[in-house]
């Protein structure tokens, strides 16, 4: 008989602001980053990277912890990059701040 693993009690999803960037070997143009911005707009995100050998997004996600927030943001970035026909470069920078951390920093 299989035992059920109890679900962790007290864990609740919170909102995270996640910035994620990938770097490669091609300078991103206004048009290409514009396409990325269009692709990420439905998630409420913003795109960056014009004139740089990188591109990235900043999005708000609901997650239980930092790792889950980064995974969700990475999925959003990769889907938006595919929609914008951008190269799938390696992640070079990640910044994730929870709603609670942001409130603490403001005080």
C-alpha positions as semicolon CSV with decimal commas, in nm:
position;residue;x (nm);y (nm);z (nm)
1;X;0,000;0,000;0,000
2;X;0,139;0,339;-0,099
3;X;0,150;0,609;0,164
4;X;0,050;0,956;0,067
5;X;0,298;1,230;0,126
6;X;0,125;1,511;0,311
7;X;0,104;1,838;0,127
8;X;0,314;2,106;0,293
9;X;0,083;2,319;0,495
10;X;0,136;2,689;0,528
11;X;0,295;2,735;0,187
12;X;0,119;2,992;-0,022
13;X;0,203;3,135;-0,356
14;X;0,320;3,493;-0,353
15;X;0,396;3,737;-0,628
16;X;0,752;3,761;-0,754
17;X;0,914;4,015;-0,984
18;X;1,164;3,824;-1,194
19;X;1,415;3,970;-1,437
20;X;1,587;3,718;-1,659
21;X;1,841;3,783;-1,933
22;X;2,020;3,571;-2,191
23;X;2,343;3,665;-2,368
24;X;2,476;3,568;-2,708
25;X;2,675;3,692;-3,003
26;X;2,432;3,912;-3,193
27;X;2,337;4,275;-3,127
28;X;1,960;4,303;-3,072
29;X;1,778;4,560;-3,284
30;X;1,475;4,771;-3,197
31;X;1,259;4,553;-3,422
32;X;1,371;4,226;-3,259
33;X;1,321;4,353;-2,905
34;X;0,989;4,503;-3,018
35;X;0,882;4,155;-3,129
36;X;0,989;4,017;-2,791
37;X;0,794;4,293;-2,613
38;X;0,484;4,206;-2,818
39;X;0,525;3,838;-2,732
40;X;0,562;3,900;-2,357
41;X;0,294;4,172;-2,333
42;X;0,015;3,921;-2,271
43;X;0,186;3,823;-1,944
44;X;0,225;4,188;-1,840
45;X;0,601;4,169;-1,889
46;X;0,850;4,410;-2,038
47;X;1,143;4,338;-2,270
48;X;1,496;4,478;-2,283
49;X;1,815;4,450;-2,486
50;X;1,807;4,705;-2,769
51;X;2,163;4,759;-2,897
52;X;2,305;4,486;-2,671
53;X;2,428;4,130;-2,733
54;X;2,153;4,010;-2,500
55;X;1,780;4,024;-2,442
56;X;1,560;3,975;-2,141
57;X;1,224;4,016;-1,979
58;X;1,089;4,131;-1,647
59;X;0,765;3,961;-1,543
60;X;0,544;3,912;-1,240
61;X;0,471;3,550;-1,153
62;X;0,292;3,369;-0,871
63;X;0,512;3,109;-0,705
64;X;0,572;2,944;-0,370
65;X;0,947;3,014;-0,370
66;X;1,230;3,178;-0,562
67;X;1,322;2,864;-0,758
68;X;0,966;2,814;-0,881
69;X;0,944;3,185;-0,972
70;X;1,263;3,161;-1,179
71;X;1,140;2,846;-1,356
72;X;0,812;3,017;-1,448
73;X;0,988;3,332;-1,570
74;X;1,231;3,123;-1,776
75;X;0,937;2,945;-1,941
76;X;0,778;3,283;-2,023
77;X;1,107;3,414;-2,167
78;X;1,167;3,103;-2,378
79;X;0,809;3,102;-2,516
80;X;0,825;3,475;-2,597
81;X;1,170;3,435;-2,760
82;X;1,038;3,151;-2,979
83;X;0,737;3,364;-3,079
84;X;0,976;3,650;-3,166
85;X;1,212;3,414;-3,355
86;X;1,505;3,504;-3,127
87;X;1,799;3,268;-3,066
88;X;1,784;3,047;-2,755
89;X;2,091;3,174;-2,574
90;X;2,205;3,068;-2,225
91;X;2,073;3,253;-1,922
92;X;2,328;3,508;-1,803
93;X;2,141;3,697;-1,530
94;X;1,848;3,631;-1,300
95;X;1,700;3,859;-1,038
96;X;1,395;3,754;-0,836
97;X;1,234;3,964;-0,563
98;X;0,924;3,855;-0,373
99;X;0,645;4,090;-0,282
100;X;0,748;4,057;0,084
101;X;1,114;4,136;0,008
102;X;1,014;4,442;-0,194
103;X;0,806;4,570;0,096
104;X;1,097;4,519;0,337
105;X;1,333;4,714;0,108
106;X;1,090;5,005;0,095
107;X;1,089;5,044;0,474
